[in-house]
Amino acid sequence: ARELGVYCEIHPCTAPWEGLIGPETRGVILSGGPSSVYDEDAPLVDAALFRKDIPVLGICYGMQVMTHLLGGRVGAVREREYGRAEIVVDEAEGIFEGSPGRETVWMSHGDSIEEPPPGFRPLAHSNGSPVAAMASEDGRLHGIQFHPEVVHTPRGKEILKNFVTGVCGFAGDWTMRSFIVFRILA
């Protein structure tokens, strides 16, 4: 997000959400990871995050967590999808604004979305993922099964930009120069 001119912080999934989400928070991105939501020690977030009036983008495992906690269905794929894949964008709006309709993306997952949560609609699909992207009806919550943050997803930066500027409403004018840390030494 900083590359897109947006201030962001990175926190581990074990960090307490109550202390991280404040009135200045304008969006949350849940990253991918190697777990399955059905693992005994699967890292999960508090489902209350999705009830806040804050946009959330779930990437890969983040999308699966969102689906699982909101009543959708996540299941193991027959054949792991790893590497370049092509998705078909069914709705070229929101995070897919400006999409040509087909996107080359980088997939790396053993589980996929079998059914989105109630109140969500699929936005894209691939041969291995019937729901390769989804959004809530109000357009606040998004999930993508692929990884936009890697160079192997050519339009990944545009998809992330559509989330941070279009969905979250950032201007994209933040720079490291505007970030000053004061340190008081005793």
Steps between C-alpha positions, in 0.01 A plus 500: 500500500791738565609450140152629407540812717306371801628473856470146633617287788571127502390299803509128577171312496542446875484874576187607695261673259351727766824696527568516126169618356433864583298786355785577258497146355362509147571146382644161590674244281516140622794328334548147381661216693565127489218392735156356442211653693429147620844448658485456876729800556387705200563873546163673493392858562212612716187489281404838648752653258259432213213674680691826538445775248848444354582358157684166512687321221578133562783362286510119452489364857356836608208441261455148635492629861242762403287237328528252787416752773208654310319175420629408155661168413872436451613163369815317395569506129557173316817634347696780664505814287856633498657737252367709217128474438244690304188635661189619324369822649122473509450854637759760392418746777631588844840335544483384136429846357683524168542121464516366145277209608775242531790533740822304538552446873717303740319230696633297792233316696376159607154621610253713307162661542220256422225742600537868590350624827140624497486852359805451274518463125775341290703746291735261317573131446775275368520138394608401851303757702129546437520813720839658425374837629194620689349812656231574752186659358591832665846489333685533833639145532704339222681172461740379233642150475814613315800712601494856360816596690734291283648594165342189345160674521558770236202717599536427871609851585192643326273261692658608829476864395130455422456370855700767685384800295160389370363293788689651795503854360868585543640780283826315440711803585687375809880477490767400750593869516163567666577242768695643791568300814586688814707310749543642845799371689506521879 
